[in-house]
């Protein structure tokens, strides 16, 4: 019969329309500016730099090795090394960045910098309301540095794993230093 | 007596010069052209007598950028080729790098790749069917039903890779990160629910008299022309040619799954729509098998290093069955850290070359749905 398919389609549409009033799971939209969905743990937007402790510049994990800047597909990072070395959490003397700038209007949020960073220093943020009235989105060190507590807040699983690995490294380094500082008598004898 | 001057002829129209013809520039900012695509259409009344596709408005120098970047840094750029199906683009690229450098892939990663690729196929075909119906005038409803399902799959992709559309997930030798806890169960649920969605979608549309009247016998692509023009994907299979790279090449681990390749008969718009619906049903079957059999283990081959990859001089062509057709990457290495030549074989662009042959003699309203049934994404056409 001509029109049977049409009627069947109308029936489906009607069923869908009514169903959305009975089943709360069917209401898939949220009222965005007032209501926001919590981001998933893995979600990533733009990079930031992690620091330990209270002082953003002193506690910075970054050692200005520039691997991230070399690997960045969009070449949106600039890293300049500082001239003096400071001791890091292992007691090793490391250079810190004097300039660390990311052009957020070029960054595409791919996360390759995070993947290649050997110091767990650069991580992906979850802020997404990045729109501005002007186009100056070149972020400097002071804008990029965010605390480890913040990292724990947005990526709890990953942050815990990083902290554990770093604590393990620190314990090993201290043990090594203790053996080096011990008297010359070998322990085996 | 002075001879009458010859009648003025419109330039460049040849045999059609004596008719009242109208040349229309359709696009690039036309809602039905699926992006920034332009067609110069010559119309006789409402019938198309000549059609010239014009593209390049979205050219972003993809291939040259990739020749300047390291092998790793090109992966996020491949997301942006066909920006609907980033996972399959990743796969085609890493497959060719693996061929070029002779790398092995971790077993678990192979399964994850199949799972995400089939999920991609599901929502690409669902959205295409929605867009096609939108082009026919079914404003909103079918497209929104398709987008509702797509949203569930994009949520899965976000919890897996961190980004909904620009996933940047696969790496040569495996994948970037393992499945989060509970992901597999969620994916199984999405796949199971998708069957209900397909039933609903078909009840809504497949028997619809208006859809059939508009699409049957429209935009017929003859089998011979499809093969000669190099058309691949659902468009080729709708013309009745049994060619699916998943079956022909059996790349990855596709030889382990049982699925069938749906074929069309007439090669019209309706067949192309129906082949995609049937393909989604087969994809759900592959998903069920892959989610059931996925082994535990590492997701990266331990011998692979991502940074400073310098493959030996040589060339490789890796191809996969992306939702739009055969997507291939051709790479030549000269032993350096960047590819010496990097070339994409985009299915959208090559499928677009038969547009004029399919449109001739049809009305301008049919051109819109014929274009819709080819399934193009301009990010891939223009690169």
Interface residues (C-beta under 8 A of the other chain):
Chain A: X2 X3 X4 X5 X6 X8 X9 X11 X12 X13 X16 X28 X40 X41 X42 X43 X44 X67 X71 X72 X73 X108 X109 X110 X111 X112 X115 X116 X124
Chain B: X69 X70 X72 X73 X74 X75 X76 X77 X79 X141 X145 X148 X151 X155 X158 X159 X160 X161 X162 X163 X166 X168 X176 X177 X180 X200 X203 X204 X205 X206 X207 X208 X209 X210 X211 X212 X306 X307
